[in-house]
Amino acid sequence: MGMPTHEPPRVAIVGAGPSGLFAAAALVSDPDVRVDIFDRLPTPFGLLRYGVAPDHASIKAVATTLARVFESDRVRFLGLVEFGRDVTAAELVASYDAVIYAVGAADDRHLGIPGEDLPGSRSARQFVAWYSGHPDAEPQPMAGVRDAVIIGVGNVAVDVARILLKEPSALSVTDMPDTVLAALREARIENVWLVGRRGPEHAAFTTPELRELLETPGIGITLTGCDLEAIDSSVLERHARANVALIAGAVAESPGTADRWLHLLFWHRPAALDGEGRVQAVRLEPTAPGAEPLTVPADLVLRSIGYRGVPLPGVPYDEGRIPNLEGRVLELDGSARPGEYAVGWIKRGPVGLIGSNKKDAAETVAHLLEDLATQPRRHLDDLAALDATLAARGVRPSDLEDWRRIDEAEIARGGIRGSERTKIEAWHDLLDLVRHDPGPA
Ligand SMILES: Cc1cc2nc3c(=O)[nH]c(=O)nc-3n(C[C@H](O)[C@H](O)[C@H](O)COP(=O)(O)OP(=O)(O)OC[C@H]3O[C@@H](n4cnc5c(N)ncnc54)[C@H](O)[C@@H]3O)c2cc1C
């Protein structure tokens, strides 16, 4: 069965993170296009909700801007639909003029060293998902944790270090779930190590993020593994020079005694994690000549060496990304795959700030609209047929009203604690707020 081609074009977006929502906003600026945004969660915003640090309230506020796209009556939100499990590529391609993949990067990279999987060692991604209240996150035991080692020197590593070093009382104004705050209160953090494979002048963290970490109230700061004096700042780029100067200043001004310490350790990489039944120490080997191997005690090890895209069933995948040319999906042999597009981290790889996804989505959507205008329209299945397929599978999408109910419940929970919002982290509590239409008996 087909639909007449004069019907308005419809586009499916898989993933309601920043890139999916930027793409939707760009699409509805065209007066005809209709957009259905699918997400496996009943809540939009992706890593803006489940990645961006809870104490970065001003960035979190970008959600208000992103949510404006839902005000359009040409946009629908279909939560609780997981691409690959609940709906297939073939089904979306049969029902929409175009499909945009905006699924981000939901996995992480591994170190590949002995002991990496000992209890007490996990990825920063999992730790971030936990403190952000992602419903899939495993709880993080924190009772008695004194020494934490973070492998990596990017902005995610810096976020995680800051959250560990802050007094839990300073975090109660954030949107962290109550269970997370309670767990963090059980920790006895004294030492947080940040380990970089190369020098501070090569680290990926940005200067404002680094400054914020170094200015965490009440901490002492040490530096190991590198001699700042030996760095020739005149050959460095501006941000690297600023980072080196910041570290030099912070170490010089560090108090001699402190309850909590940030140890910056450069030119070392982990060789193994040691421990009986759980991680107890990290063995580090030097990456520069003349430096010494080190063993650092650790109750918690967080590897922060990058997020990684996961393959979507039925969609080309290469090294963490969907192969594409400026957002047009390509087969693995480089040939065209009309009607399918990619945006955000699954298009570019896991780099870039929220804002980078806007330009990136604009590029993809421009090509999509160009293709719609120049290529013959296909005959599509009725959307009712897709609804029926999902219903027959027992998949009942949540909608915008459900999200608003979750939103209001979180704001109400926040009121109790004196924060703007307190996240609801348990699947069953989220699902209690999703009011499914009972449908025919
Ligand atoms: C820890 C961390 C901190 C960050 N901090 C900042 C910051 O302070 N400032 C800043 O500007 N940027 C920050 N970023 C970067 C920012 O979060 C990303 O640029 C942005 O979120 C990428 O958007 P995306 O839409 O491509 O992916 P995501 O945000 O990951 O969104 C992907 C969406 O797709 C959904 N999805 C995945 N798989 C499926 C499936 N199979 N079916 C249906 N739905 C699916 C997910 O549920 C999610 O909602 C941070 C990133 C991280 C990891």
The ligand as an ORCA input file, in Angstrom:
! r2SCAN-3c Opt
* xyz 0 1
  C      30.602     13.067     30.356
  C      30.315     14.102     29.296
  C      30.260     15.436     29.631
  C      29.979     16.380     28.656
  N      29.958     17.691     29.032
  C      29.688     18.622     28.102
  C      29.639     19.989     28.481
  O      29.857     20.339     29.645
  N      29.339     20.905     27.516
  C      29.083     20.538     26.222
  O      28.793     21.396     25.388
  N      29.142     19.244     25.835
  C      29.438     18.283     26.741
  N      29.506     16.976     26.362
  C      29.304     16.643     24.926
  C      27.829     16.467     24.554
  O      27.169     15.709     25.544
  C      27.713     15.801     23.165
  O      28.283     16.681     22.208
  C      26.296     15.498     22.715
  O      25.517     14.957     23.739
  C      26.276     14.533     21.513
  O      24.954     14.458     21.068
  P      24.328     13.234     20.256
  O      22.913     13.625     20.027
  O      25.167     12.905     19.087
  O      24.405     11.963     21.230
  P      23.710     11.663     22.637
  O      23.661     12.866     23.470
  O      24.417     10.479     23.172
  O      22.209     11.244     22.293
  C      21.892     10.003     21.704
  C      20.446      9.613     21.999
  O      20.126      8.434     21.251
  C      19.428      7.509     22.056
  N      19.693      6.171     21.551
  C      20.863      5.493     21.530
  N      20.730      4.283     20.956
  C      19.424      4.177     20.596
  C      18.651      3.140     19.957
  N      19.210      1.978     19.563
  N      17.332      3.362     19.758
  C      16.754      4.529     20.145
  N      17.437      5.539     20.753
  C      18.754      5.348     20.971
  C      19.982      7.727     23.454
  O      19.083      7.292     24.463
  C      20.190      9.259     23.475
  O      19.032      9.931     23.940
  C      29.763     16.000     27.315
  C      29.828     14.644     26.980
  C      30.101     13.707     27.952
  C      30.173     12.262     27.564
*
